[in-house]
Amino acid sequence: MILIIDDDSAVRSSLSFMLKRAGYEVQTVPGPREAMEVVRSVAPDLILMDMNFTLSTTGEEGLTLLKQVKIFRPETPVILMTAWG
């Protein structure tokens, strides 16, 4: 399962649509709290994760979430995404 974490519903929908069409199982969540609920209960094969979840564009939220994810799922690859790159 590929977990998509992004506060932008259009990004979640687009990525989910493309990946499902390619045959992947996908789950989407809008933010860190929901992401950690999923990560604690199941090991995703891959995580696509936004770096910013509020009006801040520093990427700190994404890096904090990455650290939390890696505590529970150190083996899971994570691809970080941002519109502010």
trRosetta pair geometry for C-beta under 8 A, 3 or more apart (Angstrom, degrees):
i j d omega theta_ij theta_ji phi_ij phi_ji
1 24 7.9 119 -135 170 34 87
1 25 4.5 -61 -103 102 72 109
1 26 6.9 155 -163 -96 74 18
1 27 5.8 23 174 -2 122 105
1 42 6.8 14 49 136 143 133
1 44 5.2 -91 90 -128 87 71
1 45 5.9 139 47 6 40 92
2 19 5.7 -96 59 -180 148 155
2 24 5.3 18 1 158 122 134
2 25 7.0 151 15 84 72 56
2 26 5.1 -24 66 -108 94 73
2 27 7.5 175 84 28 47 64
2 44 6.5 78 -132 -172 21 112
2 45 6.3 -52 -72 63 60 94
2 46 4.8 -14 -118 69 84 99
2 47 7.5 166 -165 -90 61 27
2 48 6.6 28 173 -5 106 103
3 26 7.9 152 -89 -160 24 58
3 27 5.4 -20 -109 70 69 95
3 28 7.7 150 -163 -95 53 31
3 29 7.1 -6 -171 11 97 105
3 35 7.0 110 159 -139 130 85
3 38 5.9 151 -125 122 136 145
3 39 7.4 -144 65 -71 180 80
3 44 4.0 -80 -10 -96 111 156
3 46 7.3 -171 28 94 68 50
3 47 4.7 -18 68 -112 102 77
3 48 7.3 -174 92 29 51 65
4 11 7.8 -166 171 127 123 87
4 12 5.5 145 118 -131 127 73
4 15 5.1 151 -119 97 148 135
4 16 6.1 -117 20 -64 152 85
4 19 7.9 -178 -50 14 125 150
4 26 6.4 13 -8 -170 112 105
4 27 7.3 -176 25 90 74 44
4 28 4.5 -21 68 -109 105 81
4 29 7.4 163 85 27 57 59
4 47 7.9 167 -83 -160 26 55
4 48 4.9 -10 -113 66 71 106
4 49 7.9 -178 -157 -76 38 44
5 28 7.8 171 -78 -157 33 57
5 29 5.5 -13 -109 70 74 92
5 30 7.8 52 -157 142 60 5
5 31 7.1 91 -169 -121 94 8
5 32 7.5 68 -173 -80 133 43
5 34 7.9 169 -125 83 94 94
5 35 4.5 20 -109 -91 133 130
5 47 6.6 8 0 -174 112 101
5 48 7.1 177 27 90 67 55
5 49 4.4 7 58 -119 113 76
5 50 6.1 -125 109 19 75 81
5 65 7.3 -162 134 153 157 152
6 11 4.4 -87 135 93 156 126
6 12 5.1 -167 63 -60 107 84
6 15 7.6 110 8 16 143 140
6 28 7.5 -45 37 -158 87 101
6 30 7.1 -50 88 -134 41 45
6 48 7.7 -24 -37 117 109 93
6 49 7.5 180 -62 -151 71 34
6 50 4.2 108 -113 -32 72 124
6 81 7.2 -28 -90 75 116 127
7 30 5.3 65 -118 -177 51 82
7 31 5.8 44 -86 -76 90 87
7 50 6.3 -105 8 69 78 160
7 52 7.7 -77 21 110 127 62
7 53 4.8 134 -43 -142 130 67
7 54 7.8 146 -64 -60 171 33
8 11 4.1 67 87 7 110 111
8 12 6.8 172 91 -11 58 83
8 50 7.3 133 13 -86 95 152
8 83 7.9 61 -21 -26 155 137
9 12 5.5 -53 -146 39 37 114
9 13 6.0 37 156 -20 69 107
9 30 7.3 -20 -76 -102 75 108
10 13 5.8 -54 -143 39 29 110
10 14 6.2 28 159 -19 64 109
11 14 6.0 -56 -143 37 27 109
11 15 6.2 19 163 -10 64 111
11 50 7.3 87 105 -72 156 121
11 81 7.9 167 -175 118 139 145
12 15 6.4 -63 -146 42 23 103
12 16 5.9 22 159 -19 62 116
12 28 4.2 101 -166 -165 114 141
12 30 7.2 -60 -51 -88 152 66
13 16 5.8 -61 -143 40 24 112
13 17 6.1 27 159 -22 63 109
13 28 7.9 -1 -63 -79 41 176
14 17 5.9 -56 -149 33 26 111
14 18 6.5 19 158 -13 63 108
15 18 6.0 -59 -147 39 30 107
15 19 6.0 20 160 -12 67 113
15 26 7.7 174 123 -151 84 144
15 28 7.7 134 76 -97 106 118
15 48 6.3 -145 -178 94 154 156
16 19 6.1 -63 -142 43 25 104
16 20 6.0 23 162 -17 65 112
16 26 4.8 165 -136 125 77 149
16 28 5.3 -58 -69 -45 130 129
17 20 6.1 -59 -143 38 23 107
17 21 6.3 24 157 -20 61 109
18 21 5.8 -58 -152 35 28 113
18 22 6.5 21 153 -14 63 109
19 22 5.6 -58 -149 40 34 109
19 24 4.3 -54 168 59 93 126
19 26 4.9 110 93 -70 126 133
20 23 7.7 95 -178 -38 32 8
20 24 6.4 -94 -85 65 34 70
20 25 7.9 49 -108 -114 75 23
20 26 5.5 -89 -61 13 88 125
27 38 6.3 169 117 -137 142 145
27 44 7.5 -122 43 -101 112 114
29 34 3.7 -169 -167 115 123 119
29 35 5.0 179 84 -69 141 63
29 37 7.8 165 -121 51 153 101
29 38 6.1 -145 -34 -13 144 135
30 34 6.1 65 44 31 67 146
30 53 8.0 111 149 -146 70 106
31 34 5.6 89 60 22 67 100
31 35 6.7 -118 113 -11 33 100
31 53 5.0 97 -128 -156 93 138
32 35 5.4 -58 -141 36 29 116
32 36 6.3 26 164 -18 66 104
32 53 6.2 -109 -18 -20 95 169
32 61 6.7 -122 -45 178 133 98
32 64 7.5 -3 -121 96 149 101
32 65 4.6 -128 -115 -96 105 119
32 68 7.5 76 -164 51 107 148
33 36 6.2 -59 -154 34 26 105
33 37 6.9 31 148 -21 61 103
34 37 5.5 -49 -154 29 37 116
34 38 6.8 33 151 -15 66 102
35 38 5.9 -59 -157 37 33 108
35 39 6.1 27 152 -17 70 111
35 47 7.9 76 -159 -149 116 128
35 49 7.4 63 -132 -116 152 111
35 65 6.4 37 82 -163 148 126
35 69 7.2 -50 144 -81 116 109
36 39 5.4 -52 -135 42 37 112
36 40 6.0 41 162 -23 67 104
36 65 7.7 -127 -55 -143 97 87
36 68 6.0 -42 -98 138 117 132
36 69 7.5 -125 -97 -80 72 68
36 72 7.7 126 -148 4 78 151
37 40 6.2 -57 -150 33 23 110
37 41 6.7 3 158 -4 59 115
38 41 6.2 -77 -152 44 28 99
38 42 6.2 -46 179 45 70 97
38 44 7.2 39 139 -46 114 112
39 42 7.6 -87 -123 63 18 57
39 43 7.9 49 -154 -108 58 42
39 44 7.1 -54 -103 -1 71 105
39 47 7.8 6 -90 -86 111 140
39 68 7.9 116 80 124 155 90
39 69 5.4 -116 -131 -127 160 78
39 72 5.2 109 142 86 106 140
39 73 5.6 -114 -164 -7 101 127
39 76 7.8 -132 -136 34 101 164
40 72 5.9 -86 -92 -144 58 156
43 73 5.5 155 -131 -121 83 118
43 75 7.6 12 -164 70 128 107
43 76 6.2 -157 -170 -69 82 117
44 47 5.3 98 88 -65 145 82
44 73 7.2 47 37 -176 78 167
44 76 5.6 72 71 -145 81 136
45 76 7.4 174 -180 -134 10 88
46 76 7.1 172 -103 -173 23 86
46 77 5.4 -21 -119 74 76 97
46 78 7.8 156 -168 -92 58 33
46 79 7.1 14 180 -1 104 103
47 69 6.5 -84 27 -164 173 154
47 76 5.9 59 -10 146 108 119
47 77 7.2 -174 29 97 73 50
47 78 4.5 -17 70 -113 108 78
47 79 7.1 -177 92 27 56 64
48 78 8.0 166 -84 -160 21 58
48 79 5.2 -16 -112 67 66 104
48 81 6.2 27 178 -16 87 127
49 62 6.1 141 134 -146 107 99
49 65 6.6 -161 -174 105 140 129
49 66 7.0 163 92 -77 155 85
49 69 7.8 -120 -65 -29 159 160
49 78 5.8 -11 12 -168 125 104
49 79 7.1 153 24 77 72 51
49 80 5.8 -35 76 -109 90 56
49 81 6.6 166 83 21 35 85
50 53 6.5 122 96 -71 120 73
50 62 6.3 -124 117 -91 49 118
50 80 8.0 60 -168 -162 9 63
50 81 5.5 -48 -97 76 50 92
50 82 6.6 104 -160 -91 65 57
51 59 4.1 -24 168 -128 125 80
51 61 7.0 119 161 68 48 82
51 62 3.3 -79 -137 -6 51 157
51 63 7.3 29 -148 -31 90 71
51 80 5.6 57 -69 -177 98 105
51 81 6.8 -152 -15 80 85 40
51 82 4.1 -23 26 -77 123 112
51 84 7.4 -108 72 44 122 108
52 56 6.0 -154 -143 89 104 69
52 57 5.5 -14 -100 -116 156 46
52 58 7.5 126 -98 44 105 48
52 59 6.3 -64 -59 -85 86 43
52 61 5.9 98 -126 45 38 121
52 62 6.5 -47 -42 -29 40 109
52 82 6.3 77 0 -129 100 99
52 83 8.0 -86 43 37 121 85
52 84 6.5 51 -7 4 144 134
53 61 4.8 -127 21 139 98 154
53 62 7.6 148 -22 -59 92 72
54 61 6.7 141 12 -52 90 154
56 60 6.8 -42 136 38 140 104
56 61 6.6 129 75 -19 123 114
57 84 4.5 169 -165 -122 112 164
58 61 7.9 109 69 -2 87 76
59 62 5.2 -54 -166 42 66 115
59 63 6.0 64 139 -22 85 103
59 82 6.4 -42 -96 -87 102 149
59 84 7.5 -144 -57 74 92 125
60 63 5.7 -59 -146 39 33 108
60 64 6.2 34 156 -20 68 106
61 64 5.8 -55 -149 36 29 111
61 65 6.3 26 154 -16 64 108
62 65 5.7 -55 -146 39 31 110
62 66 6.2 39 153 -25 65 104
62 80 5.9 98 162 -143 135 111
62 82 7.3 -99 -21 -72 163 107
63 66 5.4 -46 -145 31 33 117
63 67 6.7 37 154 -20 62 100
64 67 5.9 -53 -156 32 32 111
64 68 6.7 29 149 -15 64 106
65 68 5.6 -56 -150 38 37 112
65 69 6.2 39 153 -22 69 105
66 69 5.7 -52 -145 35 30 112
66 70 6.3 27 157 -18 64 109
66 78 6.0 163 -129 114 94 161
66 80 7.0 -25 -77 -81 133 116
67 70 5.9 -59 -147 38 28 110
67 71 6.9 38 151 -29 61 98
68 71 5.8 -46 -158 20 35 115
68 72 7.3 11 155 1 63 104
69 72 6.4 -74 -161 47 34 96
69 73 5.8 -42 171 50 75 101
69 76 6.9 -92 160 73 108 126
69 78 6.3 102 102 -77 149 143
70 73 6.9 -79 -113 73 27 58
70 74 5.2 57 -171 -104 72 63
70 76 8.0 -143 -100 54 55 89
70 78 7.7 -85 -64 -7 91 139
71 74 7.5 29 -109 -60 7 86
73 76 3.9 12 144 2 119 124
82 85 4.9 122 82 -42 103 89
